[in-house]
Amino acid sequence: MREEGFVSICSAGQCTYNENNQCHADGVEVAIHADHADCQTFQTE
């Protein structure tokens, strides 16, 4: 199932899309785990 939303705060300081704790990617893919979510769009700077 695909859902839409937004990233309110990004804490991945080493991600190329993170500017001042805001995600500037055109879109993100998120993988859900038992107790947390992982951003699949993450790319190191």
MODELLER restraints for C-alpha pairs under 7 A, 6 or more apart:
rsr = mdl.restraints
at = mdl.atoms
rsr.add(forms.Gaussian(group=physical.xy_distance, feature=features.Distance(at['CA:7:A'], at['CA:23:A']), mean=6.49, stdev=0.5))
rsr.add(forms.Gaussian(group=physical.xy_distance, feature=features.Distance(at['CA:9:A'], at['CA:21:A']), mean=5.61, stdev=0.5))
rsr.add(forms.Gaussian(group=physical.xy_distance, feature=features.Distance(at['CA:9:A'], at['CA:22:A']), mean=5.58, stdev=0.5))
rsr.add(forms.Gaussian(group=physical.xy_distance, feature=features.Distance(at['CA:10:A'], at['CA:18:A']), mean=6.58, stdev=0.5))
rsr.add(forms.Gaussian(group=physical.xy_distance, feature=features.Distance(at['CA:10:A'], at['CA:21:A']), mean=4.80, stdev=0.5))
rsr.add(forms.Gaussian(group=physical.xy_distance, feature=features.Distance(at['CA:10:A'], at['CA:22:A']), mean=5.46, stdev=0.5))
rsr.add(forms.Gaussian(group=physical.xy_distance, feature=features.Distance(at['CA:10:A'], at['CA:23:A']), mean=5.95, stdev=0.5))
rsr.add(forms.Gaussian(group=physical.xy_distance, feature=features.Distance(at['CA:11:A'], at['CA:21:A']), mean=5.98, stdev=0.5))
rsr.add(forms.Gaussian(group=physical.xy_distance, feature=features.Distance(at['CA:12:A'], at['CA:18:A']), mean=6.88, stdev=0.5))
rsr.add(forms.Gaussian(group=physical.xy_distance, feature=features.Distance(at['CA:14:A'], at['CA:44:A']), mean=5.54, stdev=0.5))
rsr.add(forms.Gaussian(group=physical.xy_distance, feature=features.Distance(at['CA:14:A'], at['CA:45:A']), mean=6.02, stdev=0.5))
rsr.add(forms.Gaussian(group=physical.xy_distance, feature=features.Distance(at['CA:15:A'], at['CA:42:A']), mean=5.72, stdev=0.5))
rsr.add(forms.Gaussian(group=physical.xy_distance, feature=features.Distance(at['CA:15:A'], at['CA:43:A']), mean=5.21, stdev=0.5))
rsr.add(forms.Gaussian(group=physical.xy_distance, feature=features.Distance(at['CA:15:A'], at['CA:44:A']), mean=4.74, stdev=0.5))
rsr.add(forms.Gaussian(group=physical.xy_distance, feature=features.Distance(at['CA:15:A'], at['CA:45:A']), mean=5.72, stdev=0.5))
rsr.add(forms.Gaussian(group=physical.xy_distance, feature=features.Distance(at['CA:16:A'], at['CA:43:A']), mean=5.75, stdev=0.5))
rsr.add(forms.Gaussian(group=physical.xy_distance, feature=features.Distance(at['CA:16:A'], at['CA:44:A']), mean=5.61, stdev=0.5))
rsr.add(forms.Gaussian(group=physical.xy_distance, feature=features.Distance(at['CA:16:A'], at['CA:45:A']), mean=4.56, stdev=0.5))
rsr.add(forms.Gaussian(group=physical.xy_distance, feature=features.Distance(at['CA:17:A'], at['CA:23:A']), mean=5.50, stdev=0.5))
rsr.add(forms.Gaussian(group=physical.xy_distance, feature=features.Distance(at['CA:17:A'], at['CA:24:A']), mean=5.07, stdev=0.5))
rsr.add(forms.Gaussian(group=physical.xy_distance, feature=features.Distance(at['CA:17:A'], at['CA:25:A']), mean=5.48, stdev=0.5))
rsr.add(forms.Gaussian(group=physical.xy_distance, feature=features.Distance(at['CA:18:A'], at['CA:24:A']), mean=6.34, stdev=0.5))
rsr.add(forms.Gaussian(group=physical.xy_distance, feature=features.Distance(at['CA:28:A'], at['CA:39:A']), mean=6.97, stdev=0.5))
rsr.add(forms.Gaussian(group=physical.xy_distance, feature=features.Distance(at['CA:28:A'], at['CA:41:A']), mean=5.35, stdev=0.5))
rsr.add(forms.Gaussian(group=physical.xy_distance, feature=features.Distance(at['CA:29:A'], at['CA:39:A']), mean=6.06, stdev=0.5))
rsr.add(forms.Gaussian(group=physical.xy_distance, feature=features.Distance(at['CA:29:A'], at['CA:40:A']), mean=5.14, stdev=0.5))
rsr.add(forms.Gaussian(group=physical.xy_distance, feature=features.Distance(at['CA:29:A'], at['CA:41:A']), mean=5.71, stdev=0.5))
rsr.add(forms.Gaussian(group=physical.xy_distance, feature=features.Distance(at['CA:30:A'], at['CA:37:A']), mean=6.45, stdev=0.5))
rsr.add(forms.Gaussian(group=physical.xy_distance, feature=features.Distance(at['CA:30:A'], at['CA:38:A']), mean=5.59, stdev=0.5))
rsr.add(forms.Gaussian(group=physical.xy_distance, feature=features.Distance(at['CA:30:A'], at['CA:39:A']), mean=4.64, stdev=0.5))
rsr.add(forms.Gaussian(group=physical.xy_distance, feature=features.Distance(at['CA:30:A'], at['CA:40:A']), mean=5.46, stdev=0.5))
rsr.add(forms.Gaussian(group=physical.xy_distance, feature=features.Distance(at['CA:31:A'], at['CA:37:A']), mean=5.62, stdev=0.5))
rsr.add(forms.Gaussian(group=physical.xy_distance, feature=features.Distance(at['CA:31:A'], at['CA:38:A']), mean=5.15, stdev=0.5))
rsr.add(forms.Gaussian(group=physical.xy_distance, feature=features.Distance(at['CA:31:A'], at['CA:39:A']), mean=6.45, stdev=0.5))
rsr.add(forms.Gaussian(group=physical.xy_distance, feature=features.Distance(at['CA:31:A'], at['CA:40:A']), mean=6.57, stdev=0.5))
rsr.add(forms.Gaussian(group=physical.xy_distance, feature=features.Distance(at['CA:32:A'], at['CA:38:A']), mean=6.51, stdev=0.5))
